Amino acid sequence: MKKLTYLLINIFFLLSHHFIFSQDKVVIITDSLISNNTFYPTVQLSFQAGDDSSWADPNFDDTDWKITDTRFLADGPDVEWNGTGWFRMNIFVDSNLVNKHIGIFLYNTGHLKLYLNGNLLHETKIMNRFPQQIVFNKPGKNLIAIRFSNSNWEFLNSNGRWAGFRIGFADYDKAVDQAIHSDRFKLIEELIFLIPALILAFLHFFIFLFDKRTKQNLYYVIFLLSFSFFIFITYSWYFASYQTTIVLLSRFGPLALNFILLFGAFTIFAIFDYKHKYAKIFLLIAIVLGIIGFITAGHKYVYYLSFIFISFVSYQAGQVVFSPNKKLGKDKKIIQIGFGIFSLSGIYQMLLSFDIVGPILGSYNIFLFGVLAFLLSMSIALAKEFVNTRKNLEQQLIQVKDLSQKTLEQELAAKEHATERKILEIENERKTKELEEARHLQLSLLPNDIPLLDDLEISVYFTTATEVGGDYYDFLQTKDGTLIIALGDATGHGTKAGLMVAIIKGLFKSLAEKANIPEFFSKSTEIIKDMKLGNLFMSLLLLRIKNKTVTASAAGMPPILVYRSKEKKVESIVCKGMPIGAYKDFPYETNEFNVETGDVILILSDGLPELFNDKKEMFDYHRVNLKLSELGAFGSKEIVNGFKDSIDEWRKNKLPDDDITLLAIKFK
């Protein structure tokens, strides 16, 4: 009978709370809501600036209070605020939760006092990762009042941090277990990174002291200490109790990150006996970016500049590591493996930051594991280099003593032939590996999904050549409903083309929405020219589609083909322009045209028009136009499949010499 009474009371409250509390914003908390996950109520609460203890009274009338975000985000509070104020929140509590211990998370950046139904329940001045306990003594409507003050709110806001608080409810026991598990996982992960780095730094520092000619050991020690400092910063953010501590730590982030990559590259240069003429300039840039990062509290644009800088330095180091002119021993092969893992981790971390991929084994610090593999490979290589040098000296002394000059000459000749064969094997292996890595990089940078829109039907055909080129396509939807489509072709092959595609993808995602097409082309060219990548360019075509209006511009790409459904004819739209990265301040042209329902836009790279058959004949643009005329009345998928059949029939068993990319857009 008692359970039935509670059930009827709950049903009554759930059906009538909209009428009973029609003037209040009520947050409903049930057992099922907090049993498996942390429940975060709305951050928009009733607010009043000032300080009056009577505001904790449940019967106080707060109908004239303003509604504001409790977090006081980086752009500052949207209400009058002098550092102290009160917040109130009505909570409807399920009867199953009455007199039970519930966990409440207080994510706090100042001095917070929490009152439940007029009684002070908790007071804290720090950010606590562990939940506090709260017990509701009655079902139905309860009031939580919060007095919050933060004298540092302007400092936190000016440094891009929120300066308020947020609360969450959860099952207390589960929340405590989860917090303990999370702390333990973070601590173990930090020790995995930190302990090997410090031990190796200690060992290699003494190796350098014993033989100061080995500059690679000095650079390596700085690399290890920078990595250790970066690990300390990264995990101190998690364990910090004050937002001001996080602000201070974030100021050192760009400097530590730049030094990790820079002195990793310096170590490689020293190991491979390569003297980079711009090494001092690299060091100066790293220090300047670090100083700017410290002043701006690690602003996100400083991190973007740092990533561009370290990407370029890493590219320089990669050229040295995988240079075909180097005679590699086993110690340097180990560095190749470590550098390869490091590069892949960096690519994965970039994809992770764009939410293209997910964490591995619950860790979001994939890049740090790559750095760890890299530093271990370099340490092994340095140790092996030392041992090999000693062994080689001993073997040479024995050979000089025991062998005659003739025998020595024969052995040297045999070694020469073996070395030449080994070099050829290594070269073939390196090229195969580089092309495969470039192919994987190229494919990983393409979008996983094609946008599904009510008024557009989009289909894509993409195939890579035997030797990897650099075709690229991408999509971006803006807040105003505009669809931006990119299709490009990087010059060159292998990792160089893959690097250019990666750079363009980053620029497209960050700049294309904010700038018009000519501005995007010019800004991208300026950035690429400043990176000094040599004769590395990107042909690119951009379309901005909104409703039935298309704005287009191209930088060295084939014409845009438009099938007009009414006339059943194909129109060719030529957009002239130099490839991106070729000339600064080039006056790119923009074409704007309208389309109608049933029209089709076909954009493509030059791989199809320049596709040869076994008779050495090109497919050419004329055949592309004819094929579009035949297929224009069909949907985009049928159009793409029709072109695919024509491509297969044209080339037969002959592999294409270049990537082929087609993108068909059917207007509904």
Buried (B, 14 or more C-beta within 10 A) or exposed (E): EEEEEBEEEBEEBEEEBEEBBEEBBBBBBBEEBBEEBBBEBEBEBBBBBEEEEEBBBBEBEBEEBBEBBBBBBEEBBEBEBEBBBBBBBBBBBBBEBBEBEBBBBBBBBBBBBBBBBBEEBBEBBBBBBEBBEBEBEEBBBBBBBBBBBBEBBEBBBEBBBBBBBBBBBBBBEBBBEBBEEEBEEBEEBBEBBBEBBBEBBEBBBEBBEEEEEBBBBBBBBBBBBBBBBBBBBBBBEBEBBBBBBBBBBBBBBBBBBBBBBBBBBBBBBBBBEBEBEEBEEBBEBBBBBBBBBBEBBBBEEBBEBBBBBBBBBBBBBBEBBBEEEBEBEEBBBBBBBBBBBBBBBBBBBBBBEEEEBEEEEEEEBBBBBBBBBBBBBBBBBBBBBBEBEEEEEEEEEEEEEEEEEEEBEEEEEEEEEEEEEEBEEBEEEBBEEBBEBBBBBBEBBBBEEBEEBEEBBBBBBBBBBEBBBBBBBBBBEEEEEBBBBBBBBBBBBBBBBBBBBBBBBBBBEEBBBEBBBBEBBBBBBBBBBEBEBEEBBBBBBBBBBEEEEBBBBBBBBBBBBBBBBEEEEBBEBEBEBBBBBBBEEBEBEBBEBEBEEBBBBBBBBBBBBBBBEEEEEBBEBEBBBEBBBEBBEBBBBBBBBBBBEBBEEBBEEEEBBBBBBBBBBBBE
